[in-house]
């Protein structure tokens, strides 16, 4: 699995956790998941 795939996998896990009714303090899991998805999408440009 490539690093791009790992970023997408982390994004999916974070977005699924954000959809659950779990109270988190501080950073939003949905925002963090979106950031990882964007990082996975932009990875070929960055490297």
N, C-alpha and C positions, 0 to 999 in steps of 0.2 A: 504494500500500500504506500502510495506516495504521500508526501507531506501535505499536498493539496487535499487529498482524500481524508487525511487525519483532521484537517481544519474543518472540512465539511461535516465529518462525523461528530466532532465536538459541537459544531453549530446545531446540528439536529438534536443532540442530547440536551443542550441548553434550552432550545426552543420548546422541546417537549416538557422539560422541567418547569419552564415558565408558564406553560398552560395548566399545570396542576395547581390546585389551591394550597400552595405552600407559602408561608410568610417568610420573606427574606428581607434582611435589613441591608441598607447600603445600595449596592449596585443592582440594577435590574437584570435578571437572567435573560430576558428577551433582548435587551440592548446588547448584552455581551454575546448572545448567540448571533445576532445580526452582525456584530463586529467580526466574529470568526467566519461567518459566511462571506462577508466582503473580503476578508483576508484570503480565504481560499480561492475566491474568484480572481483576485488581483495577483495571486502568487506567481503566475508565469511572467507577469510584467515586472515584478519586483526582483526576480532572479535572472 
